[in-house]
Amino acid sequence: FILVHLATLGVIWVGFSWFAFWTAVFLYVIRMFAITGFYHRYFSHRNFKTSRAMQFIFAFIGTSSAQRSPLWWAAHHRKHHVHSDTERDPHSPRLSGFVWSHTLWFLSDKNFDTDLSRIKDFAKFPELRWLDRFDIVPPVILGVALFGLGMFLEAYYPQLGTTGGQLLIWGMFISTVILYHATYTINSLCHKFGSRRYETKDDSKNNFWLALLTLGEGWHNNHHYFPGTVKQGFKWWEIDITYYILKTMSFVGLVWDLQPLPDRIKKEL
Protein backbone atom coordinates (compact mmCIF):
# COMPACT_ATOMS: atom_id res chain seq x y z
CA PHE A 1 0.00 0.00 0.00
CA ILE A 2 2.72 2.47 1.00
CA LEU A 3 4.96 1.35 -1.87
CA VAL A 4 2.14 1.89 -4.37
CA HIS A 5 1.81 5.47 -3.13
CA LEU A 6 5.57 6.05 -3.27
CA ALA A 7 5.70 4.64 -6.80
CA THR A 8 3.51 7.49 -8.05
CA LEU A 9 6.52 9.77 -7.52
CA GLY A 10 8.00 8.06 -10.55
CA VAL A 11 5.93 10.45 -12.64
CA ILE A 12 8.72 12.97 -12.04
CA TRP A 13 10.99 10.86 -14.24
CA VAL A 14 8.59 9.28 -16.74
CA GLY A 15 6.64 12.44 -17.56
CA PHE A 16 3.25 12.81 -19.20
CA SER A 17 1.54 11.70 -22.39
CA TRP A 18 -2.11 11.77 -23.31
CA PHE A 19 -2.02 8.06 -24.07
CA ALA A 20 -0.77 7.28 -20.55
CA PHE A 21 -3.33 9.67 -19.05
CA TRP A 22 -6.29 8.10 -20.83
CA THR A 23 -5.00 4.63 -19.99
CA ALA A 24 -5.07 5.63 -16.32
CA VAL A 25 -8.61 6.98 -16.70
CA PHE A 26 -9.81 3.83 -18.44
CA LEU A 27 -8.27 1.56 -15.81
CA TYR A 28 -9.76 3.70 -13.05
CA VAL A 29 -13.26 3.39 -14.52
CA ILE A 30 -13.19 -0.32 -15.39
CA ARG A 31 -11.68 -1.29 -12.04
CA MET A 32 -14.01 1.02 -10.12
CA PHE A 33 -16.92 -0.67 -11.88
CA ALA A 34 -15.51 -4.07 -10.93
CA ILE A 35 -15.50 -2.89 -7.30
CA THR A 36 -18.89 -1.15 -7.28
CA GLY A 37 -20.79 -3.46 -9.61
CA PHE A 38 -19.30 -6.81 -8.65
CA TYR A 39 -17.41 -6.63 -5.34
CA HIS A 40 -20.23 -4.59 -3.83
CA ARG A 41 -23.54 -5.17 -5.56
CA TYR A 42 -22.88 -8.74 -6.69
CA PHE A 43 -20.53 -10.48 -4.23
CA SER A 44 -21.59 -8.54 -1.13
CA HIS A 45 -25.33 -8.13 -1.73
CA ARG A 46 -26.28 -10.49 -4.58
CA ASN A 47 -28.30 -7.75 -6.27
CA PHE A 48 -28.16 -9.55 -9.64
CA LYS A 49 -27.05 -12.80 -11.24
CA THR A 50 -24.38 -13.56 -13.81
CA SER A 51 -22.46 -16.48 -15.29
CA ARG A 52 -19.54 -18.16 -13.58
CA ALA A 53 -17.21 -16.89 -16.31
CA MET A 54 -18.35 -13.28 -15.95
CA GLN A 55 -18.15 -13.64 -12.18
CA PHE A 56 -14.48 -14.61 -12.44
CA ILE A 57 -13.59 -12.00 -15.08
CA PHE A 58 -14.77 -9.12 -12.91
CA ALA A 59 -13.39 -10.75 -9.77
CA PHE A 60 -9.99 -10.76 -11.49
CA ILE A 61 -10.35 -7.16 -12.69
CA GLY A 62 -11.41 -6.07 -9.22
CA THR A 63 -8.49 -7.86 -7.61
CA SER A 64 -6.13 -6.00 -9.96
CA SER A 65 -7.13 -2.83 -8.07
CA ALA A 66 -5.08 -4.15 -5.10
CA GLN A 67 -8.05 -4.00 -2.72
CA ARG A 68 -7.77 -7.71 -1.86
CA SER A 69 -10.04 -10.42 -3.27
CA PRO A 70 -13.83 -10.32 -3.69
CA LEU A 71 -14.22 -12.90 -0.92
CA TRP A 72 -12.24 -10.76 1.53
CA TRP A 73 -13.97 -7.56 0.44
CA ALA A 74 -17.51 -8.95 0.53
CA ALA A 75 -17.01 -10.73 3.86
CA HIS A 76 -15.93 -7.49 5.52
CA HIS A 77 -18.69 -5.53 3.82
CA ARG A 78 -21.38 -7.92 5.00
CA LYS A 79 -20.02 -7.54 8.52
CA HIS A 80 -20.16 -3.75 8.09
CA HIS A 81 -23.87 -3.86 7.23
CA VAL A 82 -24.73 -6.06 10.20
CA HIS A 83 -22.78 -3.90 12.66
CA SER A 84 -22.70 -0.50 10.93
CA ASP A 85 -21.30 2.25 13.20
CA THR A 86 -21.12 -0.03 16.22
CA GLU A 87 -18.07 -1.45 17.97
CA ARG A 88 -18.04 -4.47 15.66
CA ASP A 89 -18.04 -2.38 12.47
CA PRO A 90 -14.64 -2.85 10.75
CA HIS A 91 -14.50 0.82 9.70
CA SER A 92 -16.74 3.20 11.63
CA PRO A 93 -15.61 6.86 11.58
CA ARG A 94 -17.99 7.52 14.48
CA LEU A 95 -16.07 5.20 16.79
CA SER A 96 -12.59 4.95 15.29
CA GLY A 97 -12.07 8.25 13.50
CA PHE A 98 -11.48 9.28 9.91
CA VAL A 99 -8.01 7.86 9.34
CA TRP A 100 -8.96 4.39 10.60
CA SER A 101 -12.17 4.24 8.58
CA HIS A 102 -10.44 5.58 5.48
CA THR A 103 -7.27 3.44 5.34
CA LEU A 104 -5.92 1.95 8.57
CA TRP A 105 -8.68 -0.66 8.94
CA PHE A 106 -7.64 -2.04 5.54
CA LEU A 107 -4.02 -2.36 6.70
CA SER A 108 -4.75 -3.74 10.17
CA ASP A 109 -3.64 -7.27 11.06
CA LYS A 110 -6.97 -7.97 12.75
CA ASN A 111 -8.79 -7.42 9.45
CA PHE A 112 -6.27 -9.30 7.30
CA ASP A 113 -7.93 -12.72 7.20
CA THR A 114 -10.98 -13.60 5.12
CA ASP A 115 -13.91 -14.83 7.22
CA LEU A 116 -15.21 -17.44 4.80
CA SER A 117 -18.16 -18.16 7.09
CA ARG A 118 -19.64 -14.83 5.99
CA ILE A 119 -19.24 -15.59 2.30
CA LYS A 120 -20.06 -19.31 2.02
CA ASP A 121 -22.20 -18.74 -1.07
CA PHE A 122 -19.14 -17.70 -3.10
CA ALA A 123 -16.38 -19.49 -1.18
CA LYS A 124 -17.56 -22.71 -2.84
CA PHE A 125 -15.90 -21.61 -6.09
CA PRO A 126 -12.24 -22.77 -6.17
CA GLU A 127 -11.20 -20.03 -8.60
CA LEU A 128 -12.42 -17.38 -6.15
CA ARG A 129 -10.60 -19.06 -3.27
CA TRP A 130 -7.48 -19.07 -5.46
CA LEU A 131 -7.84 -15.32 -6.00
CA ASP A 132 -8.28 -14.90 -2.26
CA ARG A 133 -5.05 -16.79 -1.58
CA PHE A 134 -3.02 -15.20 -4.38
CA ASP A 135 -4.54 -11.72 -4.56
CA ILE A 136 -1.16 -10.24 -5.49
CA VAL A 137 -1.21 -12.00 -8.88
CA PRO A 138 -3.73 -9.81 -10.79
CA PRO A 139 -2.03 -6.48 -9.91
CA VAL A 140 1.36 -7.92 -10.88
CA ILE A 141 -0.02 -9.19 -14.20
CA LEU A 142 -1.57 -5.78 -14.88
CA GLY A 143 1.69 -4.00 -14.08
CA VAL A 144 3.77 -6.31 -16.29
CA ALA A 145 1.23 -6.00 -19.13
CA LEU A 146 1.30 -2.20 -18.93
CA PHE A 147 5.09 -2.10 -18.94
CA GLY A 148 5.23 -4.48 -21.91
CA LEU A 149 2.61 -2.52 -23.83
CA GLY A 150 4.48 0.70 -23.19
CA MET A 151 7.73 -0.79 -24.50
CA PHE A 152 5.93 -2.05 -27.61
CA LEU A 153 4.33 1.34 -28.28
CA GLU A 154 7.62 3.13 -27.72
CA ALA A 155 9.27 0.91 -30.35
CA TYR A 156 6.53 0.80 -32.97
CA TYR A 157 4.36 3.87 -32.33
CA PRO A 158 6.74 6.50 -30.94
CA GLN A 159 4.34 9.26 -31.98
CA LEU A 160 2.21 8.34 -28.95
CA GLY A 161 5.01 9.58 -26.72
CA THR A 162 4.74 6.83 -24.13
CA THR A 163 7.18 4.31 -22.66
CA GLY A 164 7.05 1.17 -20.55
CA GLY A 165 7.85 3.05 -17.37
CA GLN A 166 5.38 5.82 -18.10
CA LEU A 167 2.50 3.46 -18.81
CA LEU A 168 3.32 1.51 -15.64
CA ILE A 169 3.39 4.62 -13.45
CA TRP A 170 0.21 6.17 -14.87
CA GLY A 171 -1.85 3.08 -15.67
CA MET A 172 -0.97 1.09 -12.58
CA PHE A 173 0.23 3.27 -9.73
CA ILE A 174 -1.46 6.66 -10.23
CA SER A 175 -4.74 5.05 -11.29
CA THR A 176 -4.64 2.62 -8.36
CA VAL A 177 -3.91 5.27 -5.72
CA ILE A 178 -6.81 7.43 -6.92
CA LEU A 179 -8.99 4.31 -6.98
CA TYR A 180 -7.95 3.46 -3.41
CA HIS A 181 -9.00 6.78 -1.97
CA ALA A 182 -12.14 7.17 -4.06
CA THR A 183 -13.36 3.79 -2.79
CA TYR A 184 -12.38 4.53 0.80
CA THR A 185 -14.35 7.79 0.87
CA ILE A 186 -17.55 5.75 1.07
CA ASN A 187 -16.42 4.21 4.37
CA SER A 188 -15.17 7.51 5.77
CA LEU A 189 -16.69 10.63 4.20
CA CYS A 190 -20.08 9.08 3.40
CA HIS A 191 -20.57 8.46 7.11
CA LYS A 192 -19.67 12.08 7.92
CA PHE A 193 -20.75 14.47 5.15
CA GLY A 194 -23.93 14.66 3.11
CA SER A 195 -27.69 14.48 3.50
CA ARG A 196 -29.90 11.87 5.12
CA ARG A 197 -33.15 10.89 3.44
CA TYR A 198 -33.69 7.99 5.82
CA GLU A 199 -33.18 7.72 9.58
CA THR A 200 -31.10 4.57 9.54
CA LYS A 201 -29.40 3.28 12.69
CA ASP A 202 -25.98 4.27 11.35
CA ASP A 203 -24.51 7.59 10.14
CA SER A 204 -24.72 6.84 6.40
CA LYS A 205 -25.27 9.86 4.16
CA ASN A 206 -25.97 10.64 0.52
CA ASN A 207 -23.26 12.63 -1.23
CA PHE A 208 -23.71 13.76 -4.85
CA TRP A 209 -20.02 14.45 -5.51
CA LEU A 210 -18.87 11.12 -4.14
CA ALA A 211 -21.55 9.41 -6.22
CA LEU A 212 -19.96 10.91 -9.34
CA LEU A 213 -16.46 9.89 -8.23
CA THR A 214 -17.46 6.31 -7.40
CA LEU A 215 -19.95 5.58 -10.20
CA GLY A 216 -22.97 5.80 -7.91
CA GLU A 217 -21.77 4.58 -4.51
CA GLY A 218 -22.24 8.00 -2.92
CA TRP A 219 -25.97 7.39 -2.42
CA HIS A 220 -24.92 5.63 0.74
CA ASN A 221 -27.89 6.48 2.95
CA ASN A 222 -30.21 5.10 0.27
CA HIS A 223 -28.11 1.95 0.17
CA HIS A 224 -28.09 1.41 3.94
CA TYR A 225 -31.85 1.93 4.06
CA PHE A 226 -32.46 -0.76 1.44
CA PRO A 227 -29.34 -2.71 0.35
CA GLY A 228 -31.46 -5.28 -1.47
CA THR A 229 -31.74 -3.31 -4.72
CA VAL A 230 -29.13 -3.05 -7.46
CA LYS A 231 -30.05 0.63 -7.87
CA GLN A 232 -28.55 3.04 -5.33
CA GLY A 233 -29.76 6.29 -6.89
CA PHE A 234 -33.43 6.18 -5.90
CA LYS A 235 -34.53 9.39 -7.66
CA TRP A 236 -34.07 10.11 -11.37
CA TRP A 237 -31.46 12.81 -10.74
CA GLU A 238 -29.36 10.63 -8.43
CA ILE A 239 -26.72 9.58 -10.94
CA ASP A 240 -25.77 5.92 -10.57
CA ILE A 241 -23.38 4.98 -13.38
CA THR A 242 -22.83 1.48 -12.02
CA TYR A 243 -26.55 0.79 -12.32
CA TYR A 244 -26.64 2.18 -15.87
CA ILE A 245 -23.79 -0.14 -16.91
CA LEU A 246 -25.37 -3.18 -15.26
CA LYS A 247 -28.71 -2.39 -16.89
CA THR A 248 -27.00 -2.16 -20.28
CA MET A 249 -25.22 -5.46 -19.66
CA SER A 250 -28.58 -7.05 -18.85
CA PHE A 251 -29.86 -6.13 -22.33
CA VAL A 252 -27.25 -8.43 -23.90
CA GLY A 253 -27.56 -11.20 -21.32
CA LEU A 254 -24.28 -10.69 -19.46
CA VAL A 255 -26.16 -10.17 -16.19
CA TRP A 256 -29.78 -10.79 -15.26
CA ASP A 257 -32.35 -10.72 -12.45
CA LEU A 258 -31.39 -7.20 -11.38
CA GLN A 259 -33.19 -6.59 -8.09
CA PRO A 260 -35.49 -3.55 -8.50
CA LEU A 261 -36.43 -0.83 -6.06
CA PRO A 262 -39.66 -2.02 -4.37
CA ASP A 263 -42.86 -0.09 -5.04
CA ARG A 264 -43.28 0.69 -1.34
CA ILE A 265 -40.00 2.62 -1.36
CA LYS A 266 -40.87 4.37 -4.62
CA LYS A 267 -44.08 5.60 -2.99
CA GLU A 268 -42.07 7.10 -0.11
CA LEU A 269 -39.98 9.27 -2.44
C-alpha positions in Angstrom: 0.0 0.0 0.0 2.7 2.5 1.0 5.0 1.4 -1.9 2.1 1.9 -4.4 1.8 5.5 -3.1 5.6 6.0 -3.3 5.7 4.6 -6.8 3.5 7.5 -8.0 6.5 9.8 -7.5 8.0 8.1 -10.6 5.9 10.4 -12.6 8.7 13.0 -12.0 11.0 10.9 -14.2 8.6 9.3 -16.7 6.6 12.4 -17.6 3.2 12.8 -19.2 1.5 11.7 -22.4 -2.1 11.8 -23.3 -2.0 8.1 -24.1 -0.8 7.3 -20.6 -3.3 9.7 -19.1 -6.3 8.1 -20.8 -5.0 4.6 -20.0 -5.1 5.6 -16.3 -8.6 7.0 -16.7 -9.8 3.8 -18.4 -8.3 1.6 -15.8 -9.8 3.7 -13.1 -13.3 3.4 -14.5 -13.2 -0.3 -15.4 -11.7 -1.3 -12.0 -14.0 1.0 -10.1 -16.9 -0.7 -11.9 -15.5 -4.1 -10.9 -15.5 -2.9 -7.3 -18.9 -1.2 -7.3 -20.8 -3.5 -9.6 -19.3 -6.8 -8.7 -17.4 -6.6 -5.3 -20.2 -4.6 -3.8 -23.5 -5.2 -5.6 -22.9 -8.7 -6.7 -20.5 -10.5 -4.2 -21.6 -8.5 -1.1 -25.3 -8.1 -1.7 -26.3 -10.5 -4.6 -28.3 -7.8 -6.3 -28.2 -9.6 -9.6 -27.0 -12.8 -11.2 -24.4 -13.6 -13.8 -22.5 -16.5 -15.3 -19.5 -18.2 -13.6 -17.2 -16.9 -16.3 -18.4 -13.3 -16.0 -18.2 -13.6 -12.2 -14.5 -14.6 -12.4 -13.6 -12.0 -15.1 -14.8 -9.1 -12.9 -13.4 -10.7 -9.8 -10.0 -10.8 -11.5 -10.4 -7.2 -12.7 -11.4 -6.1 -9.2 -8.5 -7.9 -7.6 -6.1 -6.0 -10.0 -7.1 -2.8 -8.1 -5.1 -4.1 -5.1 -8.0 -4.0 -2.7 -7.8 -7.7 -1.9 -10.0 -10.4 -3.3 -13.8 -10.3 -3.7 -14.2 -12.9 -0.9 -12.2 -10.8 1.5 -14.0 -7.6 0.4 -17.5 -8.9 0.5 -17.0 -10.7 3.9 -15.9 -7.5 5.5 -18.7 -5.5 3.8 -21.4 -7.9 5.0 -20.0 -7.5 8.5 -20.2 -3.7 8.1 -23.9 -3.9 7.2 -24.7 -6.1 10.2 -22.8 -3.9 12.7 -22.7 -0.5 10.9 -21.3 2.3 13.2 -21.1 0.0 16.2 -18.1 -1.4 18.0 -18.0 -4.5 15.7 -18.0 -2.4 12.5 -14.6 -2.8 10.8 -14.5 0.8 9.7 -16.7 3.2 11.6 -15.6 6.9 11.6 -18.0 7.5 14.5 -16.1 5.2 16.8 -12.6 4.9 15.3 -12.1 8.2 13.5 -11.5 9.3 9.9 -8.0 7.9 9.3 -9.0 4.4 10.6 -12.2 4.2 8.6 -10.4 5.6 5.5 -7.3 3.4 5.3 -5.9 1.9 8.6 -8.7 -0.7 8.9 -7.6 -2.0 5.5 -4.0 -2.4 6.7 -4.8 -3.7 10.2 -3.6 -7.3 11.1 -7.0 -8.0 12.8 -8.8 -7.4 9.4 -6.3 -9.3 7.3 -7.9 -12.7 7.2 -11.0 -13.6 5.1 -13.9 -14.8 7.2 -15.2 -17.4 4.8 -18.2 -18.2 7.1 -19.6 -14.8 6.0 -19.2 -15.6 2.3 -20.1 -19.3 2.0 -22.2 -18.7 -1.1 -19.1 -17.7 -3.1 -16.4 -19.5 -1.2 -17.6 -22.7 -2.8 -15.9 -21.6 -6.1 -12.2 -22.8 -6.2 -11.2 -20.0 -8.6 -12.4 -17.4 -6.2 -10.6 -19.1 -3.3 -7.5 -19.1 -5.5 -7.8 -15.3 -6.0 -8.3 -14.9 -2.3 -5.1 -16.8 -1.6 -3.0 -15.2 -4.4 -4.5 -11.7 -4.6 -1.2 -10.2 -5.5 -1.2 -12.0 -8.9 -3.7 -9.8 -10.8 -2.0 -6.5 -9.9 1.4 -7.9 -10.9 0.0 -9.2 -14.2 -1.6 -5.8 -14.9 1.7 -4.0 -14.1 3.8 -6.3 -16.3 1.2 -6.0 -19.1 1.3 -2.2 -18.9 5.1 -2.1 -18.9 5.2 -4.5 -21.9 2.6 -2.5 -23.8 4.5 0.7 -23.2 7.7 -0.8 -24.5 5.9 -2.1 -27.6 4.3 1.3 -28.3 7.6 3.1 -27.7 9.3 0.9 -30.3 6.5 0.8 -33.0 4.4 3.9 -32.3 6.7 6.5 -30.9 4.3 9.3 -32.0 2.2 8.3 -28.9 5.0 9.6 -26.7 4.7 6.8 -24.1 7.2 4.3 -22.7 7.0 1.2 -20.6 7.9 3.0 -17.4 5.4 5.8 -18.1 2.5 3.5 -18.8 3.3 1.5 -15.6 3.4 4.6 -13.4 0.2 6.2 -14.9 -1.8 3.1 -15.7 -1.0 1.1 -12.6 0.2 3.3 -9.7 -1.5 6.7 -10.2 -4.7 5.1 -11.3 -4.6 2.6 -8.4 -3.9 5.3 -5.7 -6.8 7.4 -6.9 -9.0 4.3 -7.0 -7.9 3.5 -3.4 -9.0 6.8 -2.0 -12.1 7.2 -4.1 -13.4 3.8 -2.8 -12.4 4.5 0.8 -14.4 7.8 0.9 -17.5 5.7 1.1 -16.4 4.2 4.4 -15.2 7.5 5.8 -16.7 10.6 4.2 -20.1 9.1 3.4 -20.6 8.5 7.1 -19.7 12.1 7.9 -20.7 14.5 5.2 -23.9 14.7 3.1 -27.7 14.5 3.5 -29.9 11.9 5.1 -33.1 10.9 3.4 -33.7 8.0 5.8 -33.2 7.7 9.6 -31.1 4.6 9.5 -29.4 3.3 12.7 -26.0 4.3 11.3 -24.5 7.6 10.1 -24.7 6.8 6.4 -25.3 9.9 4.2 -26.0 10.6 0.5 -23.3 12.6 -1.2 -23.7 13.8 -4.9 -20.0 14.5 -5.5 -18.9 11.1 -4.1 -21.5 9.4 -6.2 -20.0 10.9 -9.3 -16.5 9.9 -8.2 -17.5 6.3 -7.4 -19.9 5.6 -10.2 -23.0 5.8 -7.9 -21.8 4.6 -4.5 -22.2 8.0 -2.9 -26.0 7.4 -2.4 -24.9 5.6 0.7 -27.9 6.5 3.0 -30.2 5.1 0.3 -28.1 1.9 0.2 -28.1 1.4 3.9 -31.8 1.9 4.1 -32.5 -0.8 1.4 -29.3 -2.7 0.3 -31.5 -5.3 -1.5 -31.7 -3.3 -4.7 -29.1 -3.0 -7.5 -30.0 0.6 -7.9 -28.6 3.0 -5.3 -29.8 6.3 -6.9 -33.4 6.2 -5.9 -34.5 9.4 -7.7 -34.1 10.1 -11.4 -31.5 12.8 -10.7 -29.4 10.6 -8.4 -26.7 9.6 -10.9 -25.8 5.9 -10.6 -23.4 5.0 -13.4 -22.8 1.5 -12.0 -26.5 0.8 -12.3 -26.6 2.2 -15.9 -23.8 -0.1 -16.9 -25.4 -3.2 -15.3 -28.7 -2.4 -16.9 -27.0 -2.2 -20.3 -25.2 -5.5 -19.7 -28.6 -7.0 -18.9 -29.9 -6.1 -22.3 -27.3 -8.4 -23.9 -27.6 -11.2 -21.3 -24.3 -10.7 -19.5 -26.2 -10.2 -16.2 -29.8 -10.8 -15.3 -32.4 -10.7 -12.4 -31.4 -7.2 -11.4 -33.2 -6.6 -8.1 -35.5 -3.6 -8.5 -36.4 -0.8 -6.1 -39.7 -2.0 -4.4 -42.9 -0.1 -5.0 -43.3 0.7 -1.3 -40.0 2.6 -1.4 -40.9 4.4 -4.6 -44.1 5.6 -3.0 -42.1 7.1 -0.1 -40.0 9.3 -2.4 
